[in-house]
Amino acid sequence: MGAEIEDYLTHLRIERGSATNTLSSYRNDLLRYGAFLLERDISDLRGVDESLVADFLQQLPTGDDGGSTLSQRSMARVLASVRGAHRYWAGEGRTTHDPAKHVAAPKPRQSLPKALSVDEVQRLLDAPSRDTELGLRDRALLEFLYATGARISEAVSLDVDDIHEIRAEAGAGAEDAAGSDGLVIVRVTGKGNKQRMVPVGRYAQRAINDYLTAGRPALAARIGRRAPSPALFLNRLGGRLSRQSAWTVLQTHAATAEIAQEVSPHTLRHSCATHLLEGGAGIRLVQEMLGHASVTTTQIYTKVTAEALQESYATAHPRAH
C-alpha cells in the first residue's frame, strides 16, 4: 500500500498545502495502518472493510499491533489520518466504498481510582504535628477528607458555620459540636452549588475540635486589622486555604508517611468510598456522601472492591487455581 499512501500524502501536500509536520505524522500513522493490513494478508484496498479499520483502532491503546501505545489524543489523529486516506481513495475510484466513514474512535478505558490501604491512610493521618497550629490544621483537613470523601475544593470552601450538630439540646456552636458526643454533620457545597449534609466520624471530630481550639485562633489572629475570615481551614496568614495549598499539604504529609504510590487530591476521596463499600456500606449511601449525580459514577468503586476480593480469594483459597 506504499504507493497509495504516498499518492494521498502528495495530494495533501500539493492540493491541501499541509504542513511538513502534519505530513510526517500522517505518513507514520498510515504506514502503521498499512503494516497492520499486511499482517492480515490485505494488500488490496478493496479488501478492507469496516471491521478491519475498527480492529486496528482498538489495538492502538495497547500497542497490540506492534506499535507504541497511544494516548486518546494520538488515536484521534490516527483516525483522522485513516479516514482522510480512505475518503480520498474512494473518491479516486481506488475502492468502491469508504470502510472508515462510520468507524468511531475507541472509547477510553475507564481508569479505576487507586485507593490507599487502611494502614497507609493511618500513616498519612498520623504524619502532621500535633504541636503547631499548622500541624493541627493539616491533621484536621486530612481527617475531614478521609471521613467525608469530600473533594478538596469542597473542603477549602467550608466555613466554620457549615459544621452542625444534631443533639437533643439546642444551642451548641460549631466549636462545641466538634468535640461533643452528638452527631456532627457538615454542609458541603459541591458541583453546581448543590449542597449535601455529610456525617463526620469521631476521629475527624476530635481533630477538628483540636484545630478549632488550639490551631485556628492563632492563625486567625495573623490577619491583623482586616475582617476575620469565616473559612474553616485557614492559611498561615489567616486567610482561606487555597486548593493548591491544600494539595501541597497532602503531598507533604504523604512524603512524610513514606507512601510509595502517587497521592493525588482525590486519593482520600477514593479511599473513603472504597473502604466504606468494603465495610458493607450501601452504594446509595456512598453516592449521597460523595455527591454523585448518578449511581453509575459510584459503581466505579464496586469494581475496585471486586478486584480486591478476587486477589484475596486467589491468594487465600486452596482451590482458587
N, C-alpha and C positions, 0 to 999 in steps of 0.2 A: 504493500500500500504506500510505499515511499513516494512514488510518482504522484499519486492522488493527493497526498499530504502536501507535497511541495507546490503542486498546482494551486491548492487552496491558499497556501501562505503567500504565493505570488499575487493572487487575487487580492488578498488583504493589504499587501504592501503597495501595489500599484493603484488599485481602484478604490481602496478604503483609506489609504495613507496611514496605515497602522504604524505605531512607533516600534523601534527596534526591540525594546524590552518586551513589548507585547507580543511581537512575532516570536521571540525566543521562548517565552512562556508557552505560547500556543504550540510551537514545534515540540517542546518537551512533552506536553500533555498528549498530543496526537501520536507521537512516537510510542509513548507508553500504551496508548489505546491500541495502536497497530500491533504492538508486541502481544498484547492480550488476545487479540483476534487470531494472530498466527498460532498462538499456543492452542487454540481451539480449531486449528486447521481451516480458518476462514481467510482466504486470500483474495476473495472477490467481494466487493461492496454489496453486491446483490444478495449475498448470503447472510447479511447482518439483519437481525430482527430486533424488536423492542426489548425482548428478554435478555439478549446478549448485552445491549447497552446498559440495562438496569443492573445486570450481574457485575459488569465492570465497575460501575459506580459504587456498588455495595462493598467491593473489595478495597476501595481506596482508604477508608479509615484505618484498616488493619494492615494494609500492605500485603494482603494475601496474593495479589497479582505479581508479586516480586519487586514492587517498587517501594518507595518510602511511605510511611504513614502520613496522611494528610489531615489538616485541620478542616473545619467546616467551611471556612472561607476559601481555602485552596480547592476543596471539592467543588465549590460553586463555580470557580474559574474553569476547572476541568470540564464540568458540564457545559459551560458556555462554549468552550473550545469544540467539544464533540457535537453539540447541537449546531453550531455555526457551520462546521465542516459538512455534516450530513445535509443541512439545508442547501448548501452550495452544490454538493454533489447531486442532489435530487434535481435542483434547478438546471444543472448542466446535462441532465439525462444520464448520469453515470449509474443511477439507481432509479427504480420505478416508484419508490416511496421514500419517506423520511422516517427511519425507525427511531430516531431520537426525539421526535417532535413532542411526544406526550410523556416522556420519561421525566420524573421529578427527582430532585436532589434527595439523597437518602437522609432520613431524619437522624439527628444526632442521638447517640446513645445516652440515655439518662444516667448521669453520674450519681452514684449513691453518696449521701453525706457520710463523712468519716467521723464517727463518734469516738471520744476518749473512753478509756476504760474507767471503771469506778475508782481504781487506785490512782490513775493519772489525774482524775478530777480532784481527788483528795489532796494530792501533792500540789496541784495548782492553787487550790483554795487555801492551803497552809503557807504558801510562799510569801504573801505580803506580811510586813512587820505589824505587830500589834502595839508598838511603842511610839508611833508617829501619826500625825493627823492624815498624811497621805497614805500611809500603810493601812490605817483604819478605813479610809475611803476606798482604797483598792480592794480590800477584802470584802467590804460591803457590796461593791459593784460586782465582783466575780460571783459572790454567793447569790446575789439577786439574779444575775443572768442564768446561772445554773438552776436555781429554784423555780424560775418562772418561764424559762425558754424565750424570754423577750429578746427582740433584736437590739443591737447596740444603739441604733438610732432612737428606739423607744425608751431605752434606759436613760440616755442623756437628756431626753426631753421631759423627764419626770420632774414634777415639783414636789416639795415636801407635803403639800396638801393633797397629793394624789394617794397618800397612804391612809388607809381607813381600817378601823377595827369593828368587827361585829361582836358585840357582847351585850349582856343584859342591861348593865348600867351605861347610860349615855354620857357624853361629855368628854371622853378621853381624846386627847390630842394625838397628833402623829407621833410625837416623841414618846408618849406614854404607850401608845398602841404597839410600837415595835418591840417593846420589852415586856408586854403583858402576856397573860395566858389566853387571851381571846384569839379569834380567828382573824388574822391580818390579811387584808387583800389590797391590791394596788390597782388603780385605774390607769390602764395603759392605752395610749393613743397610737394606733397602728396605721397601716396604709389607708389612704383615702379618708383620713381623720376619723376612722371608725374606732370607737372605744370599747374596751372589754375589761372585765374585772378578773384579776388573776390572783389566786391564793399564794401566800408566801410561807415557806416552811420555817420550822423553828430555828434552824441554823442561820438562815438568812435573816430572820427576825432579830436574832441576837447580834449579828454582825452589823445590821443597820442601826440597831439601838446603840451599840458601842460607838459607831461613827457619829450618830446624831448627838450623843452625849459628850464625847471627848475629841472628836475629829472635826466635824463640820463647823462648830462655833469658832474654832481657831482659824479655819480657812475663810469663813465669812467675814471675820474681823479684818482681813487683809484688803478688803475692797475699799477701805478708807471712808471718805465722806459721801461716796456715791450710795445710791439706794441699794440695799441688800438684795441679792439675787434670790428668787423663790426656788431655784433649782435644788433638787435633792443632792445631786453629785456636783461638787464644785471643783474648779481647778485651783492651782496653787496661788492664784491671785484673787480668789473669791468669786470669780465669775462662773458661768455654766461650763461644765466639762464638755469638750467637743468630741465628735465621733472619732476624729483622728487621734486625739489624746487617749480616749478610751481604748482604741485599738492598740496603742503603744503600751498601755497598762497591761493588756492581755499578753502581748508579745514578751514584755519584760519578765513577767512572772512565769510564763511558760518556759522561758530560758532558765530561770532560776530553778524551776521544778524539774529541769532536765527531761522534758517531754520530747521524744525523738521526732514524732510526726509534726507536720506543719499545723499550727494552730491559727485558724482564721477567725475573723469576728463572729462567724456563725457557728464556730465549733461547740461552744457551750449550749447554744440553742439546739443543735443536732443531738448533743449528748443528753440533754434533758429529755427530749422526745423519745430517743431510743431507750433510755433507762426506764422511762415511765411505761413504755409498751412491754419491755422485758419484765417489769414488775407486775404486769397484769392490768394496767390501766386500759380503759376502752378507747378505741380510736376516736370516738366523738369527743371525749374529754380532751384528748391531746389536740384535736382540731380546734376546739374552743380556746384552749390555753395559748396555742401558738398564733391564733388569729388567722387561720387559713380560711379563705372564702369557700374552698371546695375540699371535701374529704379526700378527693383524689390526690391532692398535694400531700396530705398527711400520710397517705398509703405508701409513700416512698419509704418511710421508716419501717413499715412492716416487712419490706424486703430486706432491710438491714438485719432485723432481728431473726428473720427466717434463715438468712445466710449464717448468722452466728450459731443458731441452733443446729444447722446442718453440719457445721465444722465441729461443734462439740460432740454431736452424735457420732460422726465419723471417727473421732479420736477416742471416744469413751466406750462405745458399744462393741462387744467382742464379735458380733456378727454383722457389723456395718459394711464390711467389704466382701 
